Amino acid sequence: MIRSIKNFYNTKIAKGAESEATPENHMQLAAAALLFEVSRSDFSIDNPEREKIQELVQSQFDLSSDDAEVLTQLAEGQANKATSLHGFTSLINANWSMEQRVQLIEFMWRVAYADEHLDAHEIHLMRKIGSLLYVPQQQLVAAKLRAKQHR
């Protein structure tokens, strides 16, 4: 598993002339890291949340199960190391449309609902990230309602 993580990182994420990394790979990592930020905002990451993150990453980015697993592990590591949300949100703001950002917000709400309990810390973080992604309040609430219905 460690070898596959290193290989994925070196070929898809790491910067360098020999790397196959694209800006989209960096976006995927940033988006997945934000999903982990939501999952850990209530001070615990449950298996349903991990499974939901992997499911969303795999379907959204059209990855194989193995690549999705590796990306989620890398993203969790990035989320754990991050000292702020700015690095993730600024990268997404610079490269994704409003529609893509709203979809990410909806996915984040799905992660928040994955453990069947919406915590006050999760709500606060979602509002903060919504603001950092310049998602209007109306669209933030609409994404929340869609995520709630999707459970």
DSSP file (Angstrom, degrees, kcal/mol; ACC not computed):
  #  RESIDUE AA STRUCTURE BP1 BP2  ACC     N-H-->O    O-->H-N    N-H-->O    O-->H-N    TCO  KAPPA ALPHA  PHI   PSI    X-CA   Y-CA   Z-CA
    1    1 A M     >        0   0    0      0, 0.0     4,-2.3     0, 0.0     5,-0.2   0.000 360.0 360.0 360.0 -42.6    0.0    0.0    0.0
    2    2 A I  H  >  +     0   0    0      1,-0.2     4,-2.6     2,-0.2     5,-0.2   0.911 360.0  51.8 -59.4 -42.1    2.8    2.4    0.8
    3    3 A R  H  > S+     0   0    0      1,-0.2     4,-2.7     2,-0.2    -1,-0.2   0.912 109.2  49.2 -60.9 -42.9    4.3    1.8   -2.6
    4    4 A S  H  > S+     0   0    0      2,-0.2     4,-2.6     1,-0.2    -1,-0.2   0.877 110.6  50.7 -67.3 -35.7    1.0    2.5   -4.3
    5    5 A I  H  X S+     0   0    0     -4,-2.3     4,-2.8     2,-0.2     5,-0.2   0.948 112.5  46.1 -63.9 -48.0    0.6    5.8   -2.4
    6    6 A K  H  X S+     0   0    0     -4,-2.6     4,-3.1     1,-0.2     5,-0.2   0.923 114.0  48.9 -60.0 -44.2    4.1    6.9   -3.3
    7    7 A N  H  X S+     0   0    0     -4,-2.7     4,-2.4     2,-0.2     5,-0.3   0.930 112.6  47.2 -62.2 -46.5    3.6    5.9   -6.9
    8    8 A F  H  X>S+     0   0    0     -4,-2.6     4,-2.7     2,-0.2     5,-0.6   0.938 115.3  46.0 -60.3 -47.4    0.2    7.8   -7.1
    9    9 A Y  I  X>S+     0   0    0     -4,-2.8     5,-3.5     1,-0.2     4,-1.8   0.935 114.6  47.1 -61.5 -47.3    1.7   10.8   -5.4
   10   10 A N  I  <5S+     0   0    0     -4,-3.1    11,-0.3    -5,-0.2    10,-0.3   0.850 122.0  34.4 -66.1 -34.8    4.8   10.9   -7.6
   11   11 A T  I  <5S+     0   0    0     -4,-2.4     9,-0.8    -5,-0.2    -1,-0.2   0.764 132.2  24.1 -92.9 -25.8    2.9   10.4  -10.9
   12   12 A K  I  <5S+     0   0    0     -4,-2.7    10,-0.7    -5,-0.3    -3,-0.2   0.714 131.4  19.8-112.9 -25.0   -0.3   12.3  -10.3
   13   13 A I  I  <<S+     0   0    0     -4,-1.8    -3,-0.2    -5,-0.6    -4,-0.1   0.808  90.0  94.0-116.7 -46.3    0.4   14.9   -7.6
   14   14 A A  S   <S-     0   0    0     -5,-3.5     7,-0.4    -6,-0.1     2,-0.2  -0.132  70.4-121.1 -59.7 146.3    4.0   15.8   -7.1
   15   15 A K        +     0   0    0      5,-0.1     2,-0.2     3,-0.0     3,-0.1  -0.586  58.4 101.6 -84.5 149.5    5.4   18.8   -9.0
   16   16 A G  S >  S-     0   0    0     -2,-0.2     3,-0.9     3,-0.1     5,-0.2  -0.693  77.2 -91.7 150.3 159.4    8.4   18.3  -11.3
   17   17 A A  T 3  S+     0   0    0      1,-0.3    -1,-0.1    -2,-0.2    -2,-0.0   0.825 122.4  47.7 -65.6 -32.6    9.3   17.9  -14.9
   18   18 A E  T 3  S+     0   0    0     -3,-0.1    -1,-0.3     2,-0.0     2,-0.1   0.524  92.0 104.6 -87.9  -4.8    9.0   14.2  -14.9
   19   19 A S    <   -     0   0    0     -3,-0.9    -8,-0.2     1,-0.1    -3,-0.1  -0.443  62.9-148.9 -79.4 148.5    5.7   14.1  -13.2
   20   20 A E        +     0   0    0     -9,-0.8    -9,-0.1   -10,-0.3    -8,-0.1   0.285  54.3 136.5 -92.3   8.7    2.4   13.4  -14.9
   21   21 A A        -     0   0    0     -7,-0.4    -8,-0.2   -11,-0.3    -9,-0.1  -0.245  33.7-169.3 -61.2 142.1    0.6   15.7  -12.5
   22   22 A T    >>  -     0   0    0    -10,-0.7     4,-1.5     1,-0.1     3,-0.6  -0.831  39.9-103.9-123.0 164.6   -1.9   18.1  -13.9
   23   23 A P  H 3> S+     0   0    0      0, 0.0     4,-2.0     0, 0.0     5,-0.1   0.859 122.7  60.0 -56.4 -32.4   -3.7   21.0  -12.3
   24   24 A E  H 3> S+     0   0    0      1,-0.2     4,-2.6     2,-0.2     5,-0.2   0.872  99.3  55.4 -64.8 -35.9   -6.7   18.8  -12.1
   25   25 A N  H <> S+     0   0    0     -3,-0.6     4,-2.0     1,-0.2    -1,-0.2   0.900 108.4  48.3 -62.0 -39.6   -4.8   16.3   -9.9
   26   26 A H  H  X S+     0   0    0     -4,-1.5     4,-2.4     2,-0.2    -2,-0.2   0.874 110.5  51.7 -67.7 -36.8   -4.0   19.1   -7.5
   27   27 A M  H  X S+     0   0    0     -4,-2.0     4,-3.0     2,-0.2     5,-0.2   0.910 108.0  52.0 -64.3 -42.6   -7.7   20.1   -7.5
   28   28 A Q  H  X S+     0   0    0     -4,-2.6     4,-2.6     1,-0.2     5,-0.2   0.924 111.1  47.0 -59.9 -44.7   -8.7   16.5   -6.8
   29   29 A L  H  X S+     0   0    0     -4,-2.0     4,-2.2     2,-0.2    -1,-0.2   0.918 113.5  48.0 -64.0 -43.8   -6.4   16.5   -3.8
   30   30 A A  H  X S+     0   0    0     -4,-2.4     4,-1.9     2,-0.2    -2,-0.2   0.919 113.4  47.5 -63.6 -44.2   -7.6   19.8   -2.5
   31   31 A A  H  X S+     0   0    0     -4,-3.0     4,-1.7     1,-0.2    -2,-0.2   0.927 112.9  47.8 -64.2 -45.1  -11.3   18.9   -2.9
   32   32 A A  H  X S+     0   0    0     -4,-2.6     4,-1.8    -5,-0.2    -1,-0.2   0.873 109.1  54.6 -64.5 -36.3  -10.7   15.5   -1.1
   33   33 A A  H  X S+     0   0    0     -4,-2.2     4,-2.1     1,-0.2    -1,-0.2   0.887 106.1  52.2 -64.3 -38.1   -8.8   17.3    1.6
   34   34 A L  H  X S+     0   0    0     -4,-1.9     4,-1.9     2,-0.2    -1,-0.2   0.868 105.4  55.2 -65.6 -35.2  -11.8   19.6    2.2
   35   35 A L  H  X S+     0   0    0     -4,-1.7     4,-2.0     1,-0.2    -1,-0.2   0.908 109.4  47.2 -61.8 -40.2  -14.0   16.5    2.5
   36   36 A F  H  X S+     0   0    0     -4,-1.8     4,-2.2     2,-0.2    -2,-0.2   0.860 105.1  59.5 -69.2 -34.7  -11.7   15.3    5.2
   37   37 A E  H  X S+     0   0    0     -4,-2.1     4,-0.5     1,-0.2    -1,-0.2   0.916 108.3  45.6 -58.9 -41.4  -11.8   18.7    6.9
   38   38 A V  H >< S+     0   0    0     -4,-1.9     3,-1.0     1,-0.2     4,-0.4   0.924 110.9  52.7 -66.7 -43.6  -15.5   18.3    7.3
   39   39 A S  H 3< S+     0   0    0     -4,-2.0     5,-0.5     1,-0.3     3,-0.5   0.841 114.2  41.9 -64.1 -31.9  -15.4   14.8    8.5
   40   40 A R  H >< S+     0   0    0     -4,-2.2     3,-1.8     1,-0.2    -1,-0.3   0.457  87.9  91.5 -94.9   0.3  -12.9   15.6   11.2
   41   41 A S  T << S+     0   0    0     -3,-1.0    -1,-0.2    -4,-0.5    -2,-0.1   0.742  85.2  54.1 -67.9 -21.5  -14.6   18.9   12.3
   42   42 A D  T 3  S-     0   0    0     -3,-0.5    -1,-0.3    -4,-0.4    -2,-0.1   0.217 123.2-107.4 -95.2  15.5  -16.6   16.9   14.9
   43   43 A F  S <  S+     0   0    0     -3,-1.8     2,-0.3     1,-0.1    -2,-0.1   0.581  93.3  70.5  73.6  14.4  -13.3   15.5   16.3
   44   44 A S        -     0   0    0     -5,-0.5     2,-0.6     2,-0.0    -2,-0.3  -0.967  63.9-147.5-155.6 144.6  -13.8   12.0   15.0
   45   45 A I        -     0   0    0     -2,-0.3     2,-0.1    -5,-0.1    -5,-0.1  -0.947  24.0-160.3-113.7 112.5  -13.7   10.4   11.6
   46   46 A D     >  -     0   0    0     -2,-0.6     4,-2.2    -7,-0.2     3,-0.2  -0.458  29.9-110.9 -87.7 161.6  -16.1    7.5   11.4
   47   47 A N  H  > S+     0   0    0      1,-0.2     4,-3.0     2,-0.2     5,-0.3   0.891 117.7  57.0 -58.6 -41.1  -16.1    4.6    8.9
   48   48 A P  H  > S+     0   0    0      0, 0.0     4,-2.2     0, 0.0    -1,-0.2   0.890 108.3  48.2 -59.1 -35.2  -19.3    5.8    7.2
   49   49 A E  H  > S+     0   0    0     -3,-0.2     4,-2.5     2,-0.2    -2,-0.2   0.927 112.0  47.9 -69.5 -44.1  -17.6    9.2    6.6
   50   50 A R  H  X S+     0   0    0     -4,-2.2     4,-2.5     1,-0.2     5,-0.2   0.930 113.5  48.1 -59.9 -45.4  -14.4    7.6    5.2
   51   51 A E  H  X S+     0   0    0     -4,-3.0     4,-2.5     1,-0.2    -1,-0.2   0.901 111.2  50.5 -63.0 -41.0  -16.5    5.4    2.9
   52   52 A K  H  X S+     0   0    0     -4,-2.2     4,-2.7    -5,-0.3     5,-0.2   0.908 110.1  50.4 -64.4 -41.9  -18.6    8.3    1.8
   53   53 A I  H  X S+     0   0    0     -4,-2.5     4,-2.7     2,-0.2     5,-0.2   0.943 112.3  46.1 -62.0 -47.1  -15.5   10.3    1.0
   54   54 A Q  H  X S+     0   0    0     -4,-2.5     4,-2.6     1,-0.2    -2,-0.2   0.914 113.3  50.0 -63.0 -41.6  -14.0    7.5   -1.1
   55   55 A E  H  X S+     0   0    0     -4,-2.5     4,-2.4    -5,-0.2     5,-0.2   0.930 113.6  45.1 -60.8 -46.5  -17.3    6.9   -2.9
   56   56 A L  H  X S+     0   0    0     -4,-2.7     4,-2.9     2,-0.2     5,-0.3   0.907 114.1  48.5 -66.2 -42.6  -17.6   10.6   -3.7
   57   57 A V  H  X S+     0   0    0     -4,-2.7     4,-2.1    -5,-0.2     6,-0.3   0.922 112.7  48.7 -63.2 -44.4  -14.0   10.9   -4.8
   58   58 A Q  H  X>S+     0   0    0     -4,-2.6     5,-1.7    -5,-0.2     4,-0.5   0.931 118.1  38.6 -63.5 -46.5  -14.2    7.8   -7.0
   59   59 A S  H  <5S+     0   0    0     -4,-2.4     3,-0.4    -5,-0.2    -2,-0.2   0.917 117.4  48.6 -73.1 -42.2  -17.4    8.9   -8.7
   60   60 A Q  H  <5S+     0   0    0     -4,-2.9    -2,-0.2    -5,-0.2    -3,-0.2   0.897 122.4  31.9 -65.2 -41.3  -16.7   12.6   -9.1
   61   61 A F  H  <5S-     0   0    0     -4,-2.1    -1,-0.2    -5,-0.3    -2,-0.2   0.330 104.6-122.6-102.5   7.1  -13.2   12.2  -10.5
   62   62 A D  T  <5 +     0   0    0     -4,-0.5     2,-0.3    -3,-0.4    -3,-0.2   0.932  55.6 159.1  52.9  53.9  -13.9    8.9  -12.4
   63   63 A L      < -     0   0    0     -5,-1.7    -1,-0.2    -6,-0.3     2,-0.1  -0.684  44.9-106.1-104.5 157.3  -11.1    7.0  -10.6
   64   64 A S     >  -     0   0    0     -2,-0.3     4,-2.6     1,-0.1     5,-0.2  -0.342  39.5-105.3 -69.4 164.2  -10.6    3.3  -10.1
   65   65 A S  H  > S+     0   0    0      1,-0.2     4,-2.2     2,-0.2     5,-0.2   0.904 122.3  49.4 -59.1 -42.0  -11.3    2.0   -6.6
   66   66 A D  H  > S+     0   0    0      2,-0.2     4,-2.3     1,-0.2    -1,-0.2   0.927 112.0  46.7 -65.1 -45.2   -7.5    1.7   -5.9
   67   67 A D  H  > S+     0   0    0      1,-0.2     4,-2.9     2,-0.2    -2,-0.2   0.889 111.9  51.7 -64.0 -38.7   -6.8    5.3   -7.1
   68   68 A A  H  X S+     0   0    0     -4,-2.6     4,-2.4     2,-0.2    -1,-0.2   0.899 109.6  49.9 -64.6 -39.7   -9.7    6.6   -5.1
   69   69 A E  H  X S+     0   0    0     -4,-2.2     4,-1.9    -5,-0.2    -2,-0.2   0.920 113.1  45.7 -64.1 -43.6   -8.4    4.9   -2.0
   70   70 A V  H  X S+     0   0    0     -4,-2.3     4,-2.6     2,-0.2     5,-0.2   0.927 112.3  50.9 -66.3 -44.2   -4.9    6.3   -2.5
   71   71 A L  H  X S+     0   0    0     -4,-2.9     4,-2.8     1,-0.2    -2,-0.2   0.906 109.8  50.3 -60.9 -41.4   -6.2    9.8   -3.2
   72   72 A T  H  X S+     0   0    0     -4,-2.4     4,-2.4     2,-0.2    -1,-0.2   0.878 110.0  50.4 -66.2 -35.5   -8.3    9.7    0.0
   73   73 A Q  H  X S+     0   0    0     -4,-1.9     4,-1.9     2,-0.2    -2,-0.2   0.918 112.8  46.1 -66.8 -42.1   -5.3    8.6    2.0
   74   74 A L  H  X S+     0   0    0     -4,-2.6     4,-2.4     2,-0.2    -2,-0.2   0.914 112.8  50.8 -63.6 -42.0   -3.2   11.4    0.6
   75   75 A A  H  X S+     0   0    0     -4,-2.8     4,-2.7     2,-0.2    -2,-0.2   0.890 107.7  52.1 -64.8 -39.8   -6.0   13.9    1.1
   76   76 A E  H  X S+     0   0    0     -4,-2.4     4,-2.3     1,-0.2    -1,-0.2   0.914 110.1  49.6 -62.8 -41.1   -6.4   12.8    4.8
   77   77 A G  H  X S+     0   0    0     -4,-1.9     4,-1.7     2,-0.2    -2,-0.2   0.911 111.4  48.4 -62.6 -42.4   -2.7   13.4    5.3
   78   78 A Q  H  X S+     0   0    0     -4,-2.4     4,-1.7     1,-0.2    -2,-0.2   0.902 111.3  50.3 -64.7 -40.9   -2.9   16.8    3.7
   79   79 A A  H  < S+     0   0    0     -4,-2.7    -1,-0.2     1,-0.2    -2,-0.2   0.893 109.8  50.9 -64.3 -39.0   -5.9   17.7    5.8
   80   80 A N  H  < S+     0   0    0     -4,-2.3    -1,-0.2     1,-0.2    -2,-0.2   0.841 114.7  43.2 -67.3 -32.6   -4.0   16.6    8.9
   81   81 A K  H  < S+     0   0    0     -4,-1.7    -1,-0.2    -5,-0.2    -2,-0.2   0.715  90.5 108.0 -83.6 -22.6   -1.0   18.7    8.0
   82   82 A A     <  -     0   0    0     -4,-1.7     3,-0.1    -5,-0.2    -3,-0.0  -0.256  47.0-169.2 -65.1 139.6   -2.9   21.8    7.0
   83   83 A T  S    S+     0   0    0      1,-0.2     2,-0.3     0, 0.0    -1,-0.1   0.537  74.7  11.2-101.5 -11.3   -2.8   24.8    9.2
   84   84 A S        -     0   0    0      1,-0.0     4,-0.3     0, 0.0     3,-0.2  -0.964  66.1-122.5-154.8 170.2   -5.6   26.6    7.3
   85   85 A L  S  > S+     0   0    0     -2,-0.3     4,-2.7     1,-0.2     3,-0.5   0.571  90.8  90.5 -89.4 -12.5   -8.2   26.1    4.7
   86   86 A H  H  > S+     0   0    0      1,-0.2     4,-2.8     2,-0.2     5,-0.4   0.862  80.2  55.5 -57.8 -42.1   -6.8   28.8    2.5
   87   87 A G  H  > S+     0   0    0     -3,-0.2     4,-1.0     1,-0.2    -1,-0.2   0.898 114.8  39.7 -59.6 -40.8   -4.4   26.6    0.5
   88   88 A F  H  > S+     0   0    0     -3,-0.5     4,-1.9    -4,-0.3    -2,-0.2   0.938 119.1  44.3 -73.2 -48.3   -7.3   24.3   -0.5
   89   89 A T  H  X S+     0   0    0     -4,-2.7     4,-2.9     1,-0.2     5,-0.2   0.863 110.7  53.0 -71.2 -35.3   -9.9   26.9   -1.2
   90   90 A S  H  X S+     0   0    0     -4,-2.8     4,-2.0    -5,-0.3    -1,-0.2   0.896 109.4  49.9 -67.6 -37.3   -7.7   29.3   -3.1
   91   91 A L  H  X S+     0   0    0     -4,-1.0     4,-0.8    -5,-0.4    -1,-0.2   0.915 114.0  44.8 -64.2 -43.3   -6.6   26.6   -5.5
   92   92 A I  H >X S+     0   0    0     -4,-1.9     4,-2.8     1,-0.2     3,-0.8   0.917 111.7  52.4 -68.2 -43.4  -10.2   25.6   -6.1
   93   93 A N  H 3< S+     0   0    0     -4,-2.9    -1,-0.2     1,-0.2    -2,-0.2   0.881 108.9  51.2 -59.0 -38.1  -11.4   29.2   -6.5
   94   94 A A  H 3< S+     0   0    0     -4,-2.0    -1,-0.2    -5,-0.2    -2,-0.2   0.713 124.8  24.2 -73.0 -19.6   -8.7   29.8   -9.1
   95   95 A N  H << S+     0   0    0     -4,-0.8     2,-0.3    -3,-0.8    -2,-0.2   0.611 105.5  72.9-125.2 -15.5   -9.6   26.8  -11.2
   96   96 A W     <  -     0   0    0     -4,-2.8     2,-0.0    -5,-0.1    -1,-0.0  -0.806  69.7-123.4-110.7 147.9  -13.2   25.7  -10.7
   97   97 A S     >  -     0   0    0     -2,-0.3     4,-2.2     1,-0.1     5,-0.2  -0.255  34.9-102.7 -74.2 168.4  -16.5   27.2  -11.8
   98   98 A M  H  > S+     0   0    0      1,-0.2     4,-2.6     2,-0.2     5,-0.2   0.898 123.5  55.8 -60.0 -40.1  -19.2   28.2   -9.4
   99   99 A E  H  > S+     0   0    0      1,-0.2     4,-2.1     2,-0.2    -1,-0.2   0.910 108.2  47.0 -60.1 -43.2  -21.2   25.1  -10.4
  100  100 A Q  H  > S+     0   0    0      2,-0.2     4,-2.1     1,-0.2    -1,-0.2   0.884 112.2  50.5 -66.6 -38.2  -18.2   22.9   -9.5
  101  101 A R  H  X S+     0   0    0     -4,-2.2     4,-2.2     2,-0.2    -2,-0.2   0.890 109.8  50.0 -67.6 -39.0  -17.7   24.6   -6.2
  102  102 A V  H  X S+     0   0    0     -4,-2.6     4,-2.3     2,-0.2    -2,-0.2   0.897 109.3  51.7 -65.8 -39.6  -21.4   24.2   -5.3
  103  103 A Q  H  X S+     0   0    0     -4,-2.1     4,-2.3    -5,-0.2    -2,-0.2   0.904 108.7  51.2 -63.3 -40.1  -21.2   20.5   -6.2
  104  104 A L  H  X S+     0   0    0     -4,-2.1     4,-2.4     2,-0.2    -2,-0.2   0.915 108.3  52.1 -61.4 -42.8  -18.2   20.2   -3.9
  105  105 A I  H  X S+     0   0    0     -4,-2.2     4,-2.3     1,-0.2    -2,-0.2   0.912 108.5  50.9 -59.6 -43.0  -20.2   22.0   -1.1
  106  106 A E  H  X S+     0   0    0     -4,-2.3     4,-2.1     1,-0.2    -1,-0.2   0.921 110.0  49.7 -61.3 -42.9  -23.0   19.4   -1.7
  107  107 A F  H  X S+     0   0    0     -4,-2.3     4,-2.0     1,-0.2    -1,-0.2   0.880 108.4  53.4 -62.7 -37.5  -20.5   16.6   -1.4
  108  108 A M  H  X S+     0   0    0     -4,-2.4     4,-2.2     1,-0.2    -1,-0.2   0.902 107.7  50.3 -64.9 -39.9  -19.2   18.1    1.8
  109  109 A W  H  X S+     0   0    0     -4,-2.3     4,-2.1     2,-0.2    -2,-0.2   0.890 107.1  55.4 -63.6 -38.0  -22.7   18.2    3.2
  110  110 A R  H  X S+     0   0    0     -4,-2.1     4,-0.7     1,-0.2    -2,-0.2   0.897 107.9  48.6 -61.5 -39.2  -23.1   14.5    2.3
  111  111 A V  H >< S+     0   0    0     -4,-2.0     3,-0.8     1,-0.2     4,-0.5   0.917 109.3  52.7 -65.1 -42.6  -19.9   13.7    4.3
  112  112 A A  H 3< S+     0   0    0     -4,-2.2     3,-0.4     1,-0.3     5,-0.4   0.866 113.6  43.6 -60.6 -36.3  -21.3   15.7    7.2
  113  113 A Y  H >< S+     0   0    0     -4,-2.1     3,-2.2     1,-0.2    -1,-0.3   0.560  88.7  93.0 -84.2  -8.9  -24.5   13.7    7.1
  114  114 A A  T << S+     0   0    0     -3,-0.8    -1,-0.2    -4,-0.7    -2,-0.1   0.807  85.8  48.2 -59.7 -32.9  -22.8   10.3    6.6
  115  115 A D  T 3  S-     0   0    0     -4,-0.5    -1,-0.3    -3,-0.4    -2,-0.1   0.272 114.4-115.6 -92.6  13.2  -22.7    9.5   10.3
  116  116 A E  S <  S+     0   0    0     -3,-2.2     2,-0.4     1,-0.1    -2,-0.1   0.618  89.2  92.4  66.6  14.0  -26.4   10.4   10.6
  117  117 A H        -     0   0    0     -5,-0.4     2,-0.8     2,-0.0    -2,-0.3  -0.960  62.3-153.1-141.8 121.8  -25.6   13.3   12.9
  118  118 A L        -     0   0    0     -2,-0.4     2,-0.2    -5,-0.1    -5,-0.1  -0.844  22.3-154.9 -96.2 110.2  -25.0   16.9   11.9
  119  119 A D     >  -     0   0    0     -2,-0.8     4,-2.0    -7,-0.2     3,-0.2  -0.491  23.5-121.4 -85.6 151.7  -22.7   18.4   14.5
  120  120 A A  H  > S+     0   0    0      1,-0.2     4,-2.4     2,-0.2     5,-0.2   0.842 114.9  55.7 -60.2 -34.5  -22.6   22.2   15.2
  121  121 A H  H  > S+     0   0    0      2,-0.2     4,-2.5     1,-0.2    -1,-0.2   0.874 106.2  50.9 -66.7 -36.5  -18.9   22.2   14.3
  122  122 A E  H  > S+     0   0    0     -3,-0.2     4,-2.5     2,-0.2    -2,-0.2   0.920 110.3  48.9 -66.1 -43.1  -19.7   20.7   10.9
  123  123 A I  H  X S+     0   0    0     -4,-2.0     4,-2.2     2,-0.2    -2,-0.2   0.930 112.2  48.8 -61.5 -45.8  -22.3   23.4   10.3
  124  124 A H  H  X S+     0   0    0     -4,-2.4     4,-2.2     1,-0.2    -2,-0.2   0.930 112.7  47.3 -60.3 -46.6  -19.9   26.1   11.3
  125  125 A L  H  X S+     0   0    0     -4,-2.5     4,-3.1     1,-0.2     5,-0.3   0.896 109.3  54.0 -64.1 -39.4  -17.1   24.7    9.1
  126  126 A M  H  X S+     0   0    0     -4,-2.5     4,-2.7     1,-0.2    -1,-0.2   0.910 109.3  48.0 -62.5 -41.1  -19.5   24.4    6.1
  127  127 A R  H  X S+     0   0    0     -4,-2.2     4,-2.1     2,-0.2    -1,-0.2   0.911 113.1  48.9 -63.5 -41.3  -20.5   28.0    6.4
  128  128 A K  H  X S+     0   0    0     -4,-2.2     4,-2.4     2,-0.2    -2,-0.2   0.946 114.2  43.7 -64.5 -48.9  -16.8   29.0    6.7
  129  129 A I  H  X S+     0   0    0     -4,-3.1     4,-2.1     1,-0.2    -2,-0.2   0.898 111.0  55.6 -65.6 -39.6  -15.8   27.0    3.6
  130  130 A G  H  <>S+     0   0    0     -4,-2.7     5,-2.9    -5,-0.3    -1,-0.2   0.911 110.2  46.5 -56.9 -42.1  -18.9   28.2    1.7
  131  131 A S  H ><5S+     0   0    0     -4,-2.1     3,-1.4     3,-0.2    -2,-0.2   0.913 111.0  50.9 -65.8 -43.8  -17.7   31.7    2.4
  132  132 A L  H 3<5S+     0   0    0     -4,-2.4    -1,-0.2     1,-0.3    -2,-0.2   0.798 111.6  48.3 -65.3 -28.1  -14.1   31.0    1.4
  133  133 A L  T 3<5S-     0   0    0     -4,-2.1    -1,-0.3    -5,-0.2    -2,-0.2   0.369 113.1-121.6 -91.1   4.5  -15.4   29.4   -1.9
  134  134 A Y  T < 5 +     0   0    0     -3,-1.4    -3,-0.2     1,-0.2    -2,-0.1   0.841  55.4 158.7  57.6  37.1  -17.6   32.5   -2.5
  135  135 A V      < -     0   0    0     -5,-2.9    -1,-0.2    -6,-0.2    -2,-0.1  -0.818  44.3-117.4 -90.0 122.4  -20.7   30.3   -2.6
  136  136 A P    >>  -     0   0    0      0, 0.0     4,-2.1     0, 0.0     3,-0.6  -0.234  20.9-115.9 -59.4 148.6  -23.8   32.4   -1.9
  137  137 A Q  H 3> S+     0   0    0      1,-0.2     4,-2.5     2,-0.2     5,-0.2   0.859 114.6  57.3 -53.6 -40.8  -25.8   31.5    1.2
  138  138 A Q  H 3> S+     0   0    0      1,-0.2     4,-2.1     2,-0.2    -1,-0.2   0.901 109.6  44.0 -60.0 -41.9  -28.8   30.5   -0.9
  139  139 A Q  H <> S+     0   0    0     -3,-0.6     4,-2.3     2,-0.2    -1,-0.2   0.828 110.2  56.2 -73.8 -31.3  -26.8   27.9   -2.8
  140  140 A L  H  X S+     0   0    0     -4,-2.1     4,-1.8     2,-0.2    -2,-0.2   0.924 111.4  43.3 -62.8 -44.7  -25.1   26.7    0.4
  141  141 A V  H  X S+     0   0    0     -4,-2.5     4,-2.4     2,-0.2    -2,-0.2   0.898 112.4  52.4 -69.0 -41.2  -28.5   25.9    1.9
  142  142 A A  H  X S+     0   0    0     -4,-2.1     4,-2.2    -5,-0.2    -2,-0.2   0.901 109.7  49.5 -61.8 -40.2  -29.8   24.4   -1.4
  143  143 A A  H  X S+     0   0    0     -4,-2.3     4,-2.4     2,-0.2    -1,-0.2   0.884 109.3  52.8 -65.1 -38.3  -26.8   22.1   -1.5
  144  144 A K  H  X S+     0   0    0     -4,-1.8     4,-2.3     2,-0.2    -2,-0.2   0.919 109.6  48.0 -62.7 -43.9  -27.4   21.1    2.2
  145  145 A L  H  X S+     0   0    0     -4,-2.4     4,-2.1     2,-0.2    -2,-0.2   0.889 111.4  50.0 -66.0 -39.6  -31.0   20.2    1.4
  146  146 A R  H  X S+     0   0    0     -4,-2.2     4,-1.7     2,-0.2    -1,-0.2   0.914 111.8  48.7 -64.0 -41.7  -30.0   18.2   -1.7
  147  147 A A  H  X S+     0   0    0     -4,-2.4     4,-0.9     1,-0.2    -2,-0.2   0.894 109.8  52.0 -64.5 -39.9  -27.4   16.3    0.4
  148  148 A K  H >< S+     0   0    0     -4,-2.3     3,-0.6     1,-0.2    -1,-0.2   0.897 111.2  46.9 -64.7 -40.2  -30.0   15.7    3.2
  149  149 A Q  H 3< S+     0   0    0     -4,-2.1    -1,-0.2     1,-0.2    -2,-0.2   0.807 105.6  61.3 -69.2 -29.1  -32.4   14.2    0.6
  150  150 A H  H 3<        0   0    0     -4,-1.7    -1,-0.2     1,-0.3    -2,-0.2   0.717 360.0 360.0 -72.4 -21.3  -29.7   12.1   -0.9
  151  151 A R    <<        0   0    0     -4,-0.9    -1,-0.3    -3,-0.6    -2,-0.1   0.558 360.0 360.0 -59.9 360.0  -29.1   10.2    2.4
